[in-house]
Amino acid sequence: MAHGNARRGRTARHAYIRSRAEQPPRHHVYVIELDPAVLEHARFRAANPDHDPRKPSLYVGMTGLDPETRFERHR
């Protein structure tokens, strides 16, 4: 009897995973390279004390919108 319950649970789990895979993504992660002039702002430097000036400054965000739409609103 325990085997029957385990089997049912496994079937339900597979059905859940399959239905989630069929859904379109709800969020997008995006990365924007910032203008190097951002390093001149004390507020940026204070918020990013470990920033390596040899590397580009990046903004990483997540949105439920289309990434292009979010970028236009963010600018």
Short mmCIF file of the C-alpha atoms (twelve columns), coordinates in Angstrom:
data_MODEL
# 
_entry.id   MODEL 
# 
loop_
_atom_site.group_PDB 
_atom_site.id 
_atom_site.type_symbol 
_atom_site.label_atom_id 
_atom_site.label_alt_id 
_atom_site.label_comp_id 
_atom_site.label_asym_id 
_atom_site.label_seq_id 
_atom_site.Cartn_x 
_atom_site.Cartn_y 
_atom_site.Cartn_z 
_atom_site.pdbx_PDB_model_num 
ATOM 1  C CA . MET A 1  0.000  0.000  0.000   1 
ATOM 2  C CA . ALA A 2  2.837  2.422  0.768   1 
ATOM 3  C CA . HIS A 3  4.205  1.750  -2.698  1 
ATOM 4  C CA . GLY A 4  0.895  2.889  -4.225  1 
ATOM 5  C CA . ASN A 5  0.971  6.169  -2.262  1 
ATOM 6  C CA . ALA A 6  4.568  6.872  -3.258  1 
ATOM 7  C CA . ARG A 7  3.720  6.220  -6.853  1 
ATOM 8  C CA . ARG A 8  0.751  8.591  -6.759  1 
ATOM 9  C CA . GLY A 9  2.929  11.287 -5.173  1 
ATOM 10 C CA . ARG A 10 5.578  10.847 -7.830  1 
ATOM 11 C CA . THR A 11 2.971  11.110 -10.597 1 
ATOM 12 C CA . ALA A 12 1.509  14.289 -9.085  1 
ATOM 13 C CA . ARG A 13 4.998  15.809 -8.807  1 
ATOM 14 C CA . HIS A 14 5.774  15.055 -12.438 1 
ATOM 15 C CA . ALA A 15 2.469  16.612 -13.494 1 
ATOM 16 C CA . TYR A 16 3.309  19.760 -11.506 1 
ATOM 17 C CA . ILE A 17 6.767  20.087 -13.047 1 
ATOM 18 C CA . ARG A 18 5.387  19.535 -16.526 1 
ATOM 19 C CA . SER A 19 2.706  22.229 -16.087 1 
ATOM 20 C CA . ARG A 20 5.267  24.745 -14.718 1 
ATOM 21 C CA . ALA A 21 7.558  24.112 -17.687 1 
ATOM 22 C CA . GLU A 22 4.752  24.954 -20.091 1 
ATOM 23 C CA . GLN A 23 4.187  28.388 -18.522 1 
ATOM 24 C CA . PRO A 24 6.029  31.368 -19.998 1 
ATOM 25 C CA . PRO A 25 8.657  33.007 -17.774 1 
ATOM 26 C CA . ARG A 26 7.182  35.553 -15.385 1 
ATOM 27 C CA . HIS A 27 10.340 37.541 -14.709 1 
ATOM 28 C CA . HIS A 28 13.410 38.627 -16.627 1 
ATOM 29 C CA . VAL A 29 16.838 39.475 -15.256 1 
ATOM 30 C CA . TYR A 30 18.637 42.240 -17.127 1 
ATOM 31 C CA . VAL A 31 22.022 43.957 -16.952 1 
ATOM 32 C CA . ILE A 32 22.779 47.531 -17.994 1 
ATOM 33 C CA . GLU A 33 26.296 48.932 -18.270 1 
ATOM 34 C CA . LEU A 34 26.413 52.318 -16.570 1 
ATOM 35 C CA . ASP A 35 28.270 55.348 -17.830 1 
ATOM 36 C CA . PRO A 36 31.808 55.476 -16.334 1 
ATOM 37 C CA . ALA A 37 30.942 58.951 -14.993 1 
ATOM 38 C CA . VAL A 38 28.886 57.228 -12.292 1 
ATOM 39 C CA . LEU A 39 32.191 56.688 -10.448 1 
ATOM 40 C CA . GLU A 40 32.365 60.448 -9.875  1 
ATOM 41 C CA . HIS A 41 29.266 60.325 -7.632  1 
ATOM 42 C CA . ALA A 42 30.005 59.922 -3.919  1 
ATOM 43 C CA . ARG A 43 26.663 58.181 -3.401  1 
ATOM 44 C CA . PHE A 44 27.593 55.460 -5.934  1 
ATOM 45 C CA . ARG A 45 31.028 54.988 -4.387  1 
ATOM 46 C CA . ALA A 46 29.518 54.750 -0.887  1 
ATOM 47 C CA . ALA A 47 26.986 52.133 -2.026  1 
ATOM 48 C CA . ASN A 48 29.680 50.119 -3.840  1 
ATOM 49 C CA . PRO A 49 32.806 50.276 -1.664  1 
ATOM 50 C CA . ASP A 50 34.350 47.139 -3.200  1 
ATOM 51 C CA . HIS A 51 33.897 48.237 -6.819  1 
ATOM 52 C CA . ASP A 52 36.971 47.545 -8.939  1 
ATOM 53 C CA . PRO A 53 37.494 50.651 -11.132 1 
ATOM 54 C CA . ARG A 54 39.123 48.439 -13.785 1 
ATOM 55 C CA . LYS A 55 35.750 46.733 -14.342 1 
ATOM 56 C CA . PRO A 56 32.613 48.305 -15.836 1 
ATOM 57 C CA . SER A 57 29.846 49.530 -13.536 1 
ATOM 58 C CA . LEU A 58 26.721 47.440 -13.997 1 
ATOM 59 C CA . TYR A 59 23.093 47.673 -12.893 1 
ATOM 60 C CA . VAL A 60 21.366 44.307 -12.461 1 
ATOM 61 C CA . GLY A 61 17.589 44.234 -12.217 1 
ATOM 62 C CA . MET A 62 14.632 41.899 -12.389 1 
ATOM 63 C CA . THR A 63 11.267 42.717 -13.916 1 
ATOM 64 C CA . GLY A 64 7.953  41.159 -14.823 1 
ATOM 65 C CA . LEU A 65 7.836  43.469 -17.837 1 
ATOM 66 C CA . ASP A 66 9.405  42.921 -21.220 1 
ATOM 67 C CA . PRO A 67 13.089 43.935 -20.718 1 
ATOM 68 C CA . GLU A 68 12.947 46.619 -23.444 1 
ATOM 69 C CA . THR A 69 9.848  48.188 -21.853 1 
ATOM 70 C CA . ARG A 70 11.513 48.185 -18.432 1 
ATOM 71 C CA . PHE A 71 14.665 49.775 -19.849 1 
ATOM 72 C CA . GLU A 72 12.673 52.625 -21.417 1 
ATOM 73 C CA . ARG A 73 10.843 53.265 -18.131 1 
ATOM 74 C CA . HIS A 74 14.065 53.102 -16.136 1 
ATOM 75 C CA . ARG A 75 15.941 55.644 -18.239 1 
# 
